[in-house]
């Protein structure tokens, strides 16, 4: 059986993205080369590994079995690489992190900037995910470290407290709600909202809460960042749900006011998720220790 590291990594990326094209991009391979490698693996094994459809690809039963073995092999290789790099002048490697929108936008930038400056040979692959998806991905071995809601923790994972994260409603300073301290989410669903791009963790989280009430948000505009949400709110485009840390930062320079949400889902304890901190590759363990200390 002639599989190499590139084949296994490519197959993992293809399954993660549900696309041979996007998997090839993440593996830094040409599409033709990636397709040939997938076909080669299927020919060697004598079974199809992917179900191909108009919306992308998904693994067959044999493909899921291969993916499980690939994760084990790739994890062992990363651990070996991390251990051996300890004998060189500095750690070399890449750490993959999945984080929800609040953690990614508000809590990680300064921590990661300091870490990268202190560790110039370690790279970070950071992706925005909804908390339940983060836990599932960490459990499956698709990333080294996750940061999401403690309430969404997947059984069997190791978790450590990270930050307290409260979501609030941001409104223009002259809005009729601006003088209130708190509001119920259900009372807001007739208002125009400023939202984040589809698929971002916070967008999915708020949309799910509206769906539970049998409603959908009236989104007037979607913008690329939490900072842009606050700017649009200040301009009177609509209201927005953002982390309290974001709103507090912008309230000092923009004409916005904030209200706390009455619902329990607006108050979240963020946690670090890992499968086993003792078995993390050395670059990931170094970053984990920094995040666990909070800086």
N, C-alpha and C positions, 0 to 999 in steps of 0.2 A: 504494500500500500504506500503510494508515493505522495503523501500530503506534506506540505511545508507550512511554515509559520504564516506566510502570506495567504495561502489558501484558507486556513482556519480563521484568520482575522477578517478576510474578505467575507467569508460565509456569515460570520457573526454580524458584521456591519449590514449585510444584505437583509438578514432577518430583522435586525433592529429597526431599519428604515422601511422595510416592506418594499424595497425597490432595488433591482440590480444596478440601475443607474446611480442612485444616491449612495448605495453601498460602495460602488467603484470609486465615487468621488471621495468618500471618507477614507478609503484604502489607498488613495492616490494612484489609481490605476485607470487606464483607458477602458472604456466600456467594452470594446471588443476583447481585450485581454481578460477582463473580469468574467465576461460571458464564457469565454473559452475555459477558464479555470473552473467555473461551476460545472460546465458540461464534462470536463475531465474528471472531476470528483464523482459525478453521477455514473460515468462510464466505468471507473475503477470499482465502485461499489456495486454496480449493476442494478441500482434502484434510483428512482427520481428523488431528489432532495427538496425540490421546491414545487409548489402548485402555482402556476402562472395564470394570471387573470388580467382583465382590463384595468383593475384598480391596483395592480402590483403583484407581489408574490408573498406567499406564506409557506412555512416549512411543512413537509409531509411528516408522517410519523418517523420515518428514517431520518429526515432532516432535523427533527427535534432531538433525536438521540445523538446525532452528530454534533448539534449545538451544545448539548450538555457536556460532551467530551471535549469539545473545543474550548469551552469556558474553563474547564479544569486545567487543560494543557496551557492555555494562554495565561491563566493566573499563576501557574507554577513558573512559567518563563519570566513573567514580570517579577515574581518574588526572587527568583534566581538572579535576575539582572540587578535588582535592588541590593541584594546581599553582596554580590560581587563588586558592585560599584563602591561599596564601603571601603574597599582596598585601594581605590584610586584617590585622586586629590579631591574629588567632590562627587556628590550623588548626581546621577544622571537618570532621567526618566520623565514620564508624563503621568499626571494624576487626573482621572476623570471624575468630575463632581456633577451631581444633579441637585438643583436647588429650586425651591419655589420662588415666585416673583419677588416677594418681600425680602427674602434672604439675599437673593441675587442683586437686587437694586440698592438695598439700604445697609445691609450688615456685612456683605463680603468685599466690596471694592477696596476699602482701606486695608483690611486684613490681608487680602490677596496681593495687593500692591507691595506691602511690606515684605510678605513672604517671597514674592518673586524677586524683589531687589536683593534679599539676603540669600537666595538660592538661584543664581543665574543659569544653572544647568538643568533645572526642573521646569517643565512646561505644564500648563493646566488647561484641560478641556472642560469648559463649564457650560451647562445646558439648563434651560428653564423647563421644569416639569411640575405638574400638579402633585401634591403630597402622596396620595395613594399610589400613583405611578412610580414615584421615587422609591418607595419601599419595595414594590414588586421588582423594580430594576436592580436594586442593590441585592435583594435575595437571589436574583437570577445570575448575579455576577456581571451585569452589564456596566457597572461603574464601581469606583473604589469607595466614594463617600457620598452620602446623601444628606440634605438638609431640608426638613419639612416639618409638618405638624406632628407633634407627639401623638395626637389622637388617631393619626392615620398609620401608625407604626404597624408593620407586618410582623406577625409572630415569628420568633426565632432570630430576629435581628438584635444586635447590640445597639443601645441608644444612650445618648448623653445629652443633658440639657445644653441648649445653645443660646437662645434669646427669647424674650417675651415679645410677641407681635400682636398689636391691636389694629384692627381695621376701623377706619372712621369715614364719615361722609364729609367731603369737601364741597362747599357751596360758595358762590360769589358773596362778597362781603355785604352787598345790599339785598341778598336773597331773603324771602319771607321767613326762611328757617334759620337765618344766621344768628338769631338771639337765643335759640334753644340749645340745651346741653345734650339732649339725647333724642333719638327718634327710632321708631320701628321700621324695619326694612320694608314691610308690606305697605307702609304709607308712602313709599317713595316711587312705586312702580309706574305712576303716571307722569313722572318727571322725565325730562330729557337727560341722558347720561353721556359722559365722555368715557370711552373705554380703551382698553389695550388691544393689541392685535389678537385675532382668533388663535386659540391654541396655547396662549400664555397661561401660566398656572393661575394667576389671579383672575383673569377673564373667565376661565372655566369654573373656578370656585364660586364667583358671584353669580354667573349664569345658572349654575346648579341650584343655588339658593332660590333664585327667582322661579326656576322650573318646579321646585318643590311646592311653590305657592300657585302653580298653574299659570304662571305668567312668563313673559320674556322682557328683558330690559329694552327700553326705547333708546337705542344708541344713535346719537346724532353724528358722532364722529369717532373713529378709532385712531389712536396716535401711538407712537412707537415706544414711549417711556412713561414712567410715573411723573417725571418732571414735566413732560408735555401735557399730561392730564391736568396737573395743577395750573399750568399756564392757560389752558383752554377754559378751565373753570373760572379763573380770574377774569378772563375776557367775556364771560357771560354765556358761553356756548351751552353749558349744562352743568350737571353735578357729577361728582366722581367718588368712587370708593378706593381709598389708598391707605397704605400703612400710616399710622399716627406719626411715626418718625419723619416720613416724607412730608406730610401736611405741616408739621411743626416747623420744619426747615423752611418751607416755602411761605408760611404765614408771616414770616419776618419781613419778606420783601414783596409779597403779592397781596392784593386785596381779596383774600379768601377767609372764610370762617370754617370751623369744623364742629361736627356733632358726633358723639359716640353712638354706635348702633346698639339697640337693646338686646339683640340676639346673641346667644352664647357662641355661635360660630365666628363672630367677629373678634373674639379673644383667643389667640392661639399661642401655645407654647411650642417653640421651634426646638427641634432636637437634631443632633448628628446621628445618622444611621450608618452602621457598617456591619458586615457579616461577622468579622472577628478582628478586632483591632490588633491582636497579637500576631496575626498572619498577614497583615497588610504589607505590600512591598515597601521598602525603606523610604522612597520619596513620598508615598501616600501616608506612611506612618508619621513622617516629619510634619506634613501639613496637618494631619489629624491632631497631633499634639498641640500645634499652634491654635487651631480652631477650638479645641477643647478648653484651652486656657483663655480663649477670647482675645488673643493678641500677643 
